Amino acid sequence: MHEARKTNLAQYFTPLAVAKFMWRLAEPAMDRALLKWADSEGAKVAVLDNSIGVGRLVRFADPKKHFIGGVDIHEPSVSALASVLDASGFECDVVAAGMEATQPRGFGVGIINPPFSIHLESSLLAPFPCTTWGRFGPNTGALSHEYAVYQALDACRVVVALVSRSYAESAASNTEINGRLSAVFHCPPKSFSEEGTDVAVSILVFGSGGRLAKHPCVSLCCRVWTMTAQTLGCPAARQNSASLLCVAHASKRMRLPSFCRLRATPMS
């Protein structure tokens, strides 16, 4: 496992069957939100993946229904994905950067499979409860999977996160996040065998939260300023459908070198 992490940055691309199941967990809430705002021209749900890679977790998105936001440190994957999303007609904000250097906000749904147990060291880390004393002082160190979950919870109303079994078991007793934890699904053995690993993984479903912002975006950040249910009866899917929407204005779209950004107005 240690040798594999050194070659793949502790990232394993999500098998399609798992990705499809994760999308299904969030889909009812997204569909209800879209139905509620069916009369609003350009209404879309803003979806975030803060370790987006090649985009497997957003491959079931519809350009007519979803705005895609994503972050990943692997620039070739981000550039290729941004080109595919743009060619497919998506409005998106996809950034080649580490999650520690970004500050996503204003999203309806986060669907994430973060890298596991990479130690992040950055003065740009947000001071979430998972951060520790690091090389640059307080709140400048964190484990990648924990930080990704807290970041998604801060940015999104609903979060579906694929994590290690051990972290999933600890999350249930973590009072900082279990108030939003609606469901836990343990994936069957060998779920990641096609990726060449046999890790025990689980899916956490969180609801009811996140900060609303005027425009959903994944912005680069610094300390001082910003640059720029099983469907299945999951409580998160029932509680949050009214808060997932943004109304997209295509005329406000602007192109940037490695990603595109859409101005949008969240609906409550």
C-alpha positions in Angstrom: 0.0 0.0 0.0 2.8 2.4 0.9 4.6 1.8 -2.4 1.4 2.2 -4.3 0.7 5.6 -2.6 4.2 6.8 -3.7 3.4 6.2 -7.3 -0.3 7.4 -7.4 -0.2 10.3 -4.8 -2.5 8.1 -2.7 -5.3 8.5 -5.2 -7.3 5.6 -6.6 -9.8 6.5 -9.4 -13.3 5.6 -8.4 -14.7 2.4 -10.0 -17.7 3.2 -12.2 -20.1 1.1 -10.2 -19.1 2.9 -7.0 -19.3 6.3 -8.7 -22.8 5.5 -10.1 -24.0 4.5 -6.6 -22.6 7.7 -5.1 -24.3 9.8 -7.7 -27.6 8.0 -7.1 -27.4 8.9 -3.4 -27.4 12.6 -4.2 -29.6 12.5 -7.3 -33.1 12.6 -5.6 -32.3 15.8 -3.8 -30.9 17.3 -7.0 -33.9 16.3 -9.0 -36.3 17.7 -6.5 -34.5 21.0 -6.4 -34.6 21.2 -10.2 -38.3 20.3 -10.2 -39.0 23.1 -7.6 -37.3 25.7 -9.9 -38.4 24.2 -13.2 -39.8 27.6 -14.2 -36.5 29.4 -13.6 -34.5 29.6 -16.8 -31.1 28.1 -16.6 -31.6 26.6 -13.1 -28.8 24.2 -12.3 -27.4 22.4 -9.3 -23.7 23.2 -8.5 -21.7 20.0 -7.9 -18.2 20.0 -6.4 -15.5 17.4 -6.4 -12.4 18.7 -4.6 -10.1 15.9 -5.9 -11.8 15.6 -9.3 -9.0 13.8 -11.3 -10.4 12.6 -14.6 -14.0 13.4 -13.5 -15.4 9.9 -12.8 -17.6 11.2 -10.0 -19.2 13.8 -12.3 -19.5 11.6 -15.4 -23.3 11.1 -14.8 -23.9 14.9 -14.7 -26.1 16.6 -17.3 -25.0 20.0 -18.8 -28.6 21.1 -18.7 -28.9 20.3 -15.0 -25.5 20.7 -13.4 -22.7 23.2 -12.9 -19.4 21.4 -12.2 -16.7 22.7 -9.8 -13.5 20.7 -9.3 -10.0 20.9 -8.0 -7.0 18.5 -8.6 -3.3 18.8 -8.3 -2.7 16.8 -11.6 -2.7 19.6 -14.3 -2.8 17.2 -17.3 -6.0 15.6 -16.0 -7.6 18.9 -15.1 -6.8 20.4 -18.6 -8.2 17.3 -20.3 -11.3 17.3 -18.2 -11.9 21.0 -18.6 -11.8 20.5 -22.4 -14.2 17.6 -22.3 -16.6 19.5 -20.0 -16.5 22.6 -22.2 -17.0 20.5 -25.4 -20.0 18.8 -23.7 -21.6 22.1 -22.9 -21.0 22.3 -19.2 -20.6 25.5 -17.3 -17.7 24.7 -14.9 -15.0 26.0 -12.7 -12.2 23.4 -12.7 -8.8 24.4 -11.2 -5.4 22.8 -11.4 -4.3 23.2 -7.7 -4.2 21.4 -4.5 -7.3 21.5 -2.3 -5.3 23.3 0.3 -4.8 26.3 -2.1 -8.5 26.7 -2.9 -11.6 27.9 -1.2 -14.8 26.4 -2.8 -18.1 28.0 -1.8 -21.7 28.1 -2.7 -22.2 24.5 -3.9 -25.3 22.4 -3.6 -23.7 19.0 -3.6 -20.2 17.7 -3.0 -19.4 14.2 -4.4 -15.8 13.4 -3.4 -13.2 10.6 -3.2 -10.2 12.4 -1.6 -6.6 11.0 -1.5 -6.0 9.2 1.7 -3.5 10.1 4.4 -1.4 12.6 2.6 0.0 15.1 5.1 -0.8 18.6 3.8 1.4 21.5 4.9 0.3 24.9 3.8 -0.2 28.4 5.2 -3.4 28.5 3.0 -5.3 25.8 4.9 -8.6 26.9 6.3 -8.7 26.5 10.1 -11.1 23.6 10.2 -11.3 21.4 13.3 -9.1 18.8 11.5 -6.1 21.1 11.1 -3.1 20.9 13.3 0.1 22.7 14.1 2.3 22.5 11.0 5.5 23.8 9.5 4.0 27.2 9.1 2.4 27.5 12.5 -1.1 26.7 13.8 -3.7 25.3 11.5 -1.2 24.7 8.7 -1.1 20.9 8.8 -3.8 18.3 8.0 -4.5 14.9 6.6 -5.8 15.0 3.0 -8.9 12.9 3.5 -10.0 14.7 6.7 -9.4 18.1 5.2 -11.3 17.2 2.0 -14.4 16.2 4.0 -14.4 19.3 6.1 -13.8 21.5 3.1 -16.7 19.9 1.2 -19.0 20.2 4.3 -18.1 23.9 4.5 -18.8 24.5 0.8 -21.8 22.3 0.1 -25.3 21.6 1.4 -25.1 17.9 0.8 -21.9 15.8 0.7 -21.4 12.2 -0.5 -17.8 11.1 0.4 -15.9 7.9 -0.3 -13.5 7.3 2.5 -11.6 4.5 4.2 -13.5 2.2 6.5 -11.5 3.3 9.5 -12.3 7.0 8.9 -16.0 6.2 8.3 -16.2 4.4 11.6 -14.6 7.3 13.5 -16.9 9.8 11.8 -19.9 8.4 13.5 -18.5 9.4 16.9 -17.0 12.7 15.8 -19.2 15.3 17.3 -17.8 18.0 15.0 -19.4 16.4 11.9 -21.8 13.6 13.0 -24.6 16.2 13.4 -24.8 16.3 9.6 -24.1 12.6 9.1 -27.2 11.0 7.6 -26.1 7.6 6.4 -23.1 5.3 6.1 -22.7 2.6 3.5 -20.0 0.0 3.7 -18.8 -1.0 0.2 -18.3 -4.7 -0.4 -14.9 -6.3 -0.4 -12.7 -5.8 -3.5 -14.7 -2.7 -4.6 -11.4 -1.2 -5.8 -9.9 -4.4 -7.3 -10.0 -2.9 -10.8 -7.7 -0.2 -9.5 -5.2 -2.7 -8.2 -5.9 -2.3 -4.5 -8.0 -4.0 -1.9 -8.9 -1.2 0.5 -11.9 -1.3 2.7 -14.0 1.7 1.9 -17.3 3.3 3.0 -19.5 6.1 1.7 -20.6 8.9 4.1 -23.7 10.9 3.3 -24.0 14.3 5.0 -26.8 16.8 4.7 -28.1 20.2 5.9 -25.3 22.7 5.9 -22.6 24.6 3.9 -22.3 28.3 3.3 -24.3 29.9 0.6 -22.4 32.3 -1.6 -23.5 34.6 -4.4 -21.7 32.6 -7.0 -20.6 28.9 -6.8 -16.8 28.9 -7.6 -13.6 27.2 -6.7 -11.3 30.2 -6.1 -7.6 30.3 -5.4 -6.9 31.7 -2.0 -4.4 33.1 0.4 -4.5 34.2 4.0 -5.5 37.8 3.2 -7.4 37.9 0.0 -9.1 35.8 -2.7 -7.8 35.9 -6.2 -10.4 36.2 -8.1 -29.5 8.2 0.5 -29.5 5.2 -0.9 -32.2 7.2 -2.7 -33.3 5.2 -0.6 -35.0 7.4 1.9 -31.8 9.3 2.9 -32.6 12.2 5.2 -30.0 14.4 3.4 -31.9 13.9 0.2 -35.2 14.9 1.7 -34.0 17.9 3.8 -31.9 19.8 1.3 -33.6 19.8 -2.1 -34.7 23.5 -1.7 -31.1 24.7 -1.1 -29.2 23.1 -3.9 -30.0 25.4 -6.8 -28.3 28.2 -8.6 -29.7 30.0 -11.6 -27.0 30.2 -14.2 -26.7 33.2 -16.6 -24.9 32.0 -19.6 -24.3 35.5 -20.8 -22.0 36.1 -17.8 -19.7 33.2 -18.7 -16.0 34.1 -19.1 -13.2 31.9 -20.3 -9.9 31.4 -18.4 -6.8 29.4 -19.6 -7.4 26.2 -17.7 -11.0 26.4 -16.6 -14.2 28.3 -17.2 -16.3 30.1 -14.6 -20.0 30.9 -14.6 -21.7 33.6 -12.6 -24.7 32.2 -10.8 -27.2 33.2 -8.2 -28.2 30.6 -5.5 -31.8 30.0 -4.7 -33.1 29.4 -1.2 
